[in-house]
Amino acid sequence: MSDYKYKFDFAIPDAETQREKVTQQGIGARPADEQEPMDKGFYESMYDAIVTYFDNNEEADRVLTSKEIDKDRVKGEVLREFDALDSILVPEDKETPMLDAYQAEDIDARMTEFDAQVGRYRDAIPAQVDTMGSRTQLGVELKDVTDTEEGKLSNEEPLYEMSEEIDPGTIDTESLDADGGASTGGKGLMSPTLSSTERSALSDKGSEVNISRNYKITDDTDTYSNEQLNQAVDKTVRNPIKKALLAGTIDVEVGDDGPVTEGAGYRLARAYEMFDDSVVNEALDSLPEEEQKRIREGEASNALGMAIFDRRYDGGSAYRGRGLIQITGRSNYQAVQNILQEQGINVDLVNNPELVNDNQYALPAALAFLEHAGMTDSVAEDMSTKRLNNMINSGANREIAEERWDSVISTLRTAGLDDEADKLELRNEYQAQETVGTTVDGAIGPNSTTAMRSWLQENNVTIPEDATDMDLVVLVNRNA
């Protein structure tokens, strides 16, 4: 890297120069009514610096004296409060600043040295400069137009364009990957995301529930779109494990159908797969004998479904599963509604449960439910098959629980996150119970713990003294 020196440039204007005044208004600066270029005698060095960004002096003058900012030509760095600067950084072999010549790793040290030089120079500034009273006497007039029509931003389009480019949850991997190397591809539901440190730094940008309402899950015709949902989730959920858990859950609960209401037309065999046997039997017994006979012969029945819902969900069938992850039960609808309202999303789900299916509320509602269920980033990274099943639908059996879990793992592998997928694949309580020959229900109690310890000892697997129940599950699955 070339050596650089620093030059402090401060010129006290003469009487003629002091009569040349520049008015600063709004976000950017622009000259006074005469619309003439800035006085080069006063800010000669800074003016020369600005000119270096344009093709010629005429182009620079046209931009700097224009009432409308030419967003295609002007660089933000050029007009960043230039009238407030009284110093410049100059490379040793250059007369004008060339900031892009500096290497990022050297900036902090050089700025520290520069600040010291500025301090020494200011100590030597003539007393009359300090007593001139105001910036007006130095040729600059500051005018407060904050609350006036004149101070309003006349062109808001650049701000809208900037907001469209802001992505609170992911890195644009078209330009580089997490290691700063070659690109790993573009964005998608599970594109490589920010590191834990970077995610933490973004934590003050607002909750995921609030952020999600900024993104549509519909196409240009206001029709639900899986592609739009994927993009919305990608821009909303920061933690890659949590993102996979949400994607896997949506895949199993509604597939490609989007936010829907849980069906009532169950056949008896499917009802036994979906719900506890006791709930199904009780619901079946409550129906007329003729309807029971039809159901036992293999016919689908809305009556059976409704009877199951009335027994299975608090609040009855009115609060059966809806939305992207099938929120069920009155208490859950109420909890989701409360969280949405805390985030400024005012919707009455308790009295209008079908609104969970509304494309405007479906994703915020799903994220609010995960928040209510306790799905934090740390919980997500310690998730297991049974724990996720309990969180989403505790009544679902092993088949559904493992189907959901397999979808989560597949999502991670598709994203190239094999280490995370390998870790979660071992956290399957059902599989461990089957391996050691105990009751397979996913619930790890004393019987499961004893059976797993015995199996591990028989297979000469060392068990850490402080091993948790989940540690035992992982050890069994790893050594099976």
Secondary structure, DSSP 8 states (H G I E B T S, - for coil): ---EEEE-------HHHHT--EEE-SSSB---TT-----TTTSHHHHHHHHTTSSSHHHHHHHHT-SS--TTT--TTTTSSGGG---EEEETT-SS--GGGS-HHHHHHHHHHHHHHHHHHHHTS-HHHHTS-SGGGGTEEE---TTSGGGS-S--HHHHHHHHH--SSB--TTT--TTSSS------TT--B--HHHHHHTGGG--HHHHHTTS-SB-TTS-B-HHHHHHHHHHH---HHHHHHHHHHHHHHTTTS-SEE----B-HHHHHHHS-HHHHHHHHHTS-HHHHHHHHTT--BHHHHHHHHHHHSTTGGGG--EETTTB-SHHHHHHHHHHHHHTT----TTT-GGGGGSTTTHHHHHHHHHHHHT--HHHHHT--HHHHHHHHHTT--HHHHHHHHHHHHHHHHHTT-HHHHHHHHT--HHHHHHHHTS--SS---HHHHHHHHHHHHHTT----TT--HHHHHHHHHHH-
